[in-house]
Amino acid sequence: MHGNVMQWCSDWYGSYAGDATDPRGPASGTDRVLRGGSWMDKASCCTSAYRKAHAPDYRNNTIGFRVCRDLDPDEGPKR
């Protein structure tokens, strides 16, 4: 899901070491990762691969977050 707002990630911003398939950023830092693009960005920025860095207390109307959780198979819709 991309677009509308850039999404805050829990990763700290930094260079990736090794495999970039499901990369982990540094263990600590000063800036958090923002991914995707917003309504204000050009189309080439609206991908999950696009990332920026900002201090965790940075705010504006192009940044948000998504809440998600895993469902227990017994909690899902009944078929």
N, C-alpha and C positions, 0 to 999 in steps of 0.2 A: 504494500500500500504506500503510495507516494503522492506527494503534492499537498496543496493547501498550506501546510506549515512544515518547517524543518523539525526533525524530531531529536530531542535530547537522548543521548545514550549514556549508559553508566560507565563506559570506558573513559579513561584518561587519554588525552591526545598525545600522540608520539609516533615514532617510526615503528613499523611492524617488523618483527624478527621472524624469519622463516616463512612458513606456509601462510598465504593470504586467503585461504578458503574460509576459515572461521577465525580470523585473527584476534589475538588478545593484545590490547595496548599495554603500556607500562603499568606497574603496580601503583604508582602515584603520580601526581603532577599538579599543574596549576589550572589547566584548561580541560574541559570535558568535550567529548565529540558530539557534533551535530551532524545528522545524516539526512539525505534526501534534499528536496528543494521546497520552496514555498510558492505562493501565488505571485510573488514579486520576482522570482528567479527565471532565467531562461530555461528552456526545455532540457538542455544538456546537463543541468544541475539537478534535475528531478529523477535521480537514480539512487539506488541504495549504495552504490560505490562512491558517490560524491560525499565528501565530508569536510567539515570546517571545525574550528576550535574557538571556544569562548569560555570565559570564566563562568563558573556555575551560577553566579548571581546576575549574569547578563540577561536582560529581558527586552523583548520587542514584539510587535504583532505578527512576525513571521516565524515564530518559534513556539513549539508546543511539545506534547508527548502523547504516547499511546499507552493505555493500560491494557494488559493482557494477562492471562493466566492459563495454566493447563487445566483441562477438565478431566475429572475422574470418569472413566468409561461408564460407570454406573449413574453418573449425573447427566449424561448427554440425553438427547431426544430419544424417545422410545420408538422403535421401528415395528 
